[in-house]
Amino acid sequence: MLSVKNIIDTENLTVADVNLIMENTATFSEVLSRDFKKVPALRGKTVLNMFFESSTRTKNSFEIAAKRLGADTVNFSASGSSLNKGESIIDTVKTLQSMIVDLAIIRHSDSGAINYISSKINIPVINAGDGKHQHPTQALLDLFTIGESFAEFKNLKVAIVGDILNSRVARSNICLFKKMGMDVTLVSAPMLMPVNMDCFNVKIASCIDDVIEETDVLYMLRMQFERQEKKYYPSIREYNSFFSLDKKRFMKMKEKSIIMHPGPVNRGIEISEEVMENEDEFIERIKINRQVTNGLAVRMALIYLLLASDQLEKEYVH
């Protein structure tokens, strides 16, 4: 069993928790490879999706994951809800909890909102992304994806490139990757970095060329234009010259290194059109679509671990 009731961030997960999640993810990944992709492990359970921010990958992944486990799903939409009448978010969540739901999956634009909500209700909560704070399920699916390409995590060289300042993915991944023994370097411009970097305890580089030849995992972050309060970089051409992955840089990378991105990719900004168009040719190296597939298995594992009792029959997933 997990040591935590809620999945709010990657900081509170122990190494034992992470290993258990990875083991269950591998099991559900195998389930998803079958012709019949459902298991009735959570039949009778109800999962609530509450997304106060736009989402394609995460929202649909959670919904499909719950249905693959046999659970019912309820999708909450803020537009058209009593929030527009002045009802507080806590009262809204408590109202929905009173309809006997078993798990809440919540995305919110405010950092820390999910932790606050989880303290006010008595069902498990999974953070599907809160402001610039954390996105733990993205970090876990990223870790599983890396584990498919490398025998062990310890001492892997990971470069996280781009908009560190506005990225909840970066914060979740830094914490989880370091917890599992990886060597993490952040690559960005000073204006796209948090003011105090000491708490991260990572290496810093100012150009992708400084790390491109030695990195095992090149993690390209999306430019968070919707969260940027001002224009942080003078031009796309300037950004490309220091931080984008183009074909020339791709060819300099180690033979077995991999490329990752949380999606959606801003083509021509984080990764060039030429590299993206060759994704199928370099499927063993470019893991962007594989991350999406693994996201489904990770979220199945988390929902199962938070809701399944010890008495559930093993035959449901074996």
C-alpha positions in Angstrom: 0.0 0.0 0.0 1.0 3.6 -0.5 2.2 5.6 2.4 0.1 8.6 1.4 -3.7 9.0 1.1 -3.4 11.7 -1.6 -1.2 12.2 -4.6 -0.5 16.0 -4.3 3.2 16.2 -5.2 6.3 14.1 -5.8 8.0 15.4 -2.6 5.9 13.3 -0.2 6.2 10.1 -2.1 8.8 7.7 -0.7 11.1 5.6 -2.9 9.1 2.6 -1.8 5.9 4.4 -3.0 7.5 5.2 -6.3 8.7 1.6 -6.8 5.2 0.3 -6.0 3.6 2.7 -8.5 6.2 1.7 -11.2 5.4 -2.0 -10.5 1.7 -1.5 -10.8 2.2 0.7 -13.9 4.1 -2.2 -15.6 1.2 -4.5 -14.8 -1.4 -2.2 -16.3 0.8 -1.5 -19.3 0.6 -5.2 -20.0 -3.2 -5.1 -19.5 -3.4 -2.2 -22.0 -1.6 -4.3 -24.6 -4.3 -7.0 -24.6 -7.2 -7.1 -27.0 -9.6 -6.7 -24.1 -8.2 -3.8 -22.1 -10.5 -3.6 -19.1 -10.3 -5.1 -15.6 -13.2 -5.0 -13.2 -11.0 -4.1 -10.2 -13.0 -1.0 -9.3 -16.5 -1.9 -10.4 -18.9 0.1 -8.3 -16.4 2.9 -7.5 -17.0 6.5 -8.8 -14.2 8.8 -9.9 -14.8 12.6 -10.1 -12.8 14.7 -12.7 -12.7 18.3 -11.8 -10.7 20.4 -14.3 -10.7 24.1 -13.8 -8.1 24.5 -16.5 -8.1 23.3 -20.1 -6.6 19.8 -20.7 -6.5 17.2 -23.4 -4.0 14.6 -22.4 -4.4 14.6 -18.6 -8.2 14.8 -18.5 -8.9 12.2 -21.1 -6.2 9.9 -19.7 -7.7 9.9 -16.2 -11.2 9.3 -17.6 -10.1 6.4 -19.8 -8.0 5.0 -16.9 -10.9 5.0 -14.5 -13.2 3.3 -17.1 -10.5 0.7 -17.9 -10.6 -0.2 -14.2 -14.4 -0.6 -14.3 -15.2 2.6 -12.3 -17.9 5.1 -13.2 -16.7 8.7 -14.0 -18.3 12.1 -13.4 -16.8 15.0 -15.3 -17.4 18.4 -13.6 -17.4 21.6 -15.7 -16.9 24.9 -13.9 -18.9 26.7 -16.6 -22.6 26.2 -15.9 -21.9 25.2 -12.3 -23.0 27.0 -9.1 -19.5 28.5 -8.9 -21.0 31.1 -11.3 -23.6 31.9 -8.5 -20.9 32.6 -5.9 -20.6 29.1 -4.4 -17.1 28.5 -3.0 -14.9 25.7 -4.5 -14.9 23.9 -1.2 -18.7 23.9 -1.0 -18.8 22.7 -4.6 -16.4 19.8 -3.9 -18.3 18.9 -0.7 -21.6 18.9 -2.6 -20.1 16.5 -5.2 -18.6 14.4 -2.4 -22.0 14.1 -0.9 -23.2 12.3 -4.0 -20.9 9.4 -2.9 -17.9 9.7 -5.1 -14.8 7.8 -4.1 -11.9 9.8 -5.6 -11.4 13.3 -6.8 -9.0 14.2 -9.6 -8.5 18.0 -9.7 -6.7 20.5 -11.9 -6.6 24.1 -10.8 -4.8 27.3 -12.0 -3.8 28.3 -8.4 -0.7 26.8 -6.9 -1.5 25.0 -3.6 -5.2 24.8 -4.4 -5.3 21.0 -4.5 -3.6 20.6 -1.1 -6.1 23.0 0.4 -9.1 21.2 -1.1 -7.8 17.8 0.0 -7.6 19.0 3.6 -11.3 19.8 3.5 -12.7 16.6 2.2 -12.4 13.0 3.3 -11.9 11.2 -0.1 -8.5 10.6 -1.8 -7.4 13.4 -4.1 -5.0 13.3 -7.1 -3.4 16.5 -8.2 -3.8 16.8 -12.0 -1.8 20.0 -12.0 -2.0 23.1 -9.8 -0.7 26.4 -11.2 3.1 26.5 -11.3 3.4 24.2 -8.4 3.3 20.4 -9.2 2.1 17.9 -11.8 3.0 14.6 -10.0 1.3 12.2 -12.5 3.3 13.7 -15.4 6.5 13.1 -13.4 5.6 9.5 -12.7 4.7 8.7 -16.3 8.0 10.4 -17.3 9.9 8.2 -14.9 8.2 5.0 -16.2 9.1 6.1 -19.8 12.7 6.6 -18.8 12.7 3.2 -17.1 11.7 1.5 -20.4 14.9 2.8 -22.0 17.5 2.4 -19.3 18.3 -0.5 -16.9 18.5 1.8 -13.8 17.9 5.4 -12.9 20.9 6.1 -10.7 23.4 8.5 -12.3 21.5 9.0 -15.5 22.2 12.5 -16.9 19.0 14.4 -17.4 18.8 17.9 -18.9 15.5 19.8 -18.5 15.4 22.6 -21.0 13.3 25.7 -21.3 10.7 27.6 -19.3 11.6 26.4 -15.8 10.0 29.5 -14.1 6.5 28.7 -15.2 6.6 25.0 -15.3 4.9 22.7 -12.7 6.2 19.7 -14.8 9.8 20.9 -14.1 9.3 21.1 -10.4 7.7 17.7 -10.2 10.3 16.1 -12.4 13.3 17.7 -10.6 12.1 16.3 -7.2 11.3 12.8 -8.5 14.3 12.4 -10.7 16.7 13.4 -7.9 14.9 11.2 -5.5 15.6 8.3 -7.8 19.3 9.1 -8.1 19.5 11.0 -11.4 22.0 13.8 -12.2 19.8 16.8 -13.2 20.8 19.9 -15.1 18.5 22.8 -15.9 19.1 24.6 -19.1 17.5 28.0 -19.5 17.9 31.8 -19.6 18.1 33.7 -16.4 14.6 35.3 -17.0 13.1 31.8 -17.3 14.5 30.6 -14.1 13.1 31.0 -10.5 15.0 33.7 -8.5 16.4 31.3 -5.9 17.8 28.1 -7.4 19.5 26.9 -4.3 16.5 24.8 -3.2 16.6 22.7 -6.4 20.2 21.6 -5.8 20.9 21.0 -9.5 23.4 22.0 -12.1 22.7 25.0 -14.3 23.5 25.6 -18.0 22.7 28.5 -20.2 22.7 26.8 -23.6 21.5 23.4 -24.8 24.8 22.9 -26.6 26.5 22.7 -23.2 24.7 19.4 -22.5 23.6 17.9 -25.8 26.4 15.5 -26.3 26.5 14.0 -22.8 22.9 13.8 -21.7 20.9 10.6 -21.5 17.5 12.1 -21.3 16.8 15.5 -23.0 13.5 16.8 -21.5 12.2 19.7 -23.5 9.6 21.9 -21.7 6.8 23.7 -23.3 6.9 27.5 -23.3 4.1 28.4 -20.9 2.7 31.4 -22.8 -0.6 31.2 -21.0 1.1 31.6 -17.6 3.7 34.2 -18.5 2.8 37.6 -17.1 5.1 39.3 -19.6 7.2 38.6 -22.6 10.3 36.8 -21.2 12.3 36.3 -24.4 13.0 38.8 -27.2 12.2 36.5 -30.1 11.6 33.0 -31.2 14.8 33.1 -33.3 16.8 34.1 -30.2 15.2 31.3 -28.2 15.9 28.8 -31.0 19.6 29.7 -31.0 20.1 28.7 -27.4 17.4 26.3 -26.3 15.6 24.6 -29.2 16.2 21.0 -30.5 16.8 21.0 -34.2 18.1 18.2 -36.5 21.7 19.3 -36.2 21.6 19.1 -32.4 19.7 15.9 -32.5 22.4 14.2 -34.5 25.0 15.2 -31.8 23.2 13.3 -29.1 24.4 10.0 -27.6 23.2 7.0 -29.7 20.9 5.7 -27.0 19.7 9.0 -25.5 16.0 9.8 -25.5 14.0 13.0 -26.1 10.9 13.8 -24.0 8.3 16.6 -23.9 5.1 16.9 -21.8 3.1 18.1 -24.7 1.6 19.8 -26.5 4.7 20.7 -28.5 5.1 24.2 -29.8 6.6 23.1 -33.1 9.4 25.4 -34.2 10.0 26.7 -30.7 11.0 23.8 -28.3 11.5 21.3 -31.1 11.9 21.9 -34.8 9.4 20.8 -37.4 12.1 18.6 -39.0 12.7 16.6 -35.8 9.0 16.3 -35.1 8.3 15.0 -38.6 10.8 12.2 -38.0 9.2 11.0 -34.8 8.1 7.7 -36.3 11.5 7.0 -37.8 13.2 7.6 -34.5 10.5 6.0 -32.3 13.2 4.4 -30.0 14.6 7.9 -29.3 11.7 10.3 -29.4 9.3 9.3 -26.6 6.6 12.0 -26.8 3.8 9.7 -27.9 5.0 6.9 -25.7 4.7 9.3 -22.7 1.0 9.7 -23.5 0.5 6.0 -23.7 2.3 5.4 -20.4 0.3 8.2 -18.8 -2.8 5.9 -19.1 -1.0 3.0 -17.3 0.4 5.3 -14.6 -3.0 6.8 -13.9 -4.6 3.4 -13.8 -2.0 2.3 -11.2 -2.6 5.4 -9.0 -6.4 5.1 -9.1 -6.1 1.4 -8.3 -3.7 1.9 -5.4 -5.8 4.6 -3.8 -9.1 2.8 -4.1 -8.4 -0.9 -4.2 -8.5 -2.8 -0.9 -6.2 -5.6 0.1 -9.0 -8.0 -0.5 -9.3 -7.4 -4.2 -8.6 -10.6 -6.0 -5.3 -10.7 -7.8 -6.9 -12.3 -10.8 -8.3 -9.0 -11.8 -4.9 -7.7 -13.0 -2.9 -10.9 -13.6 
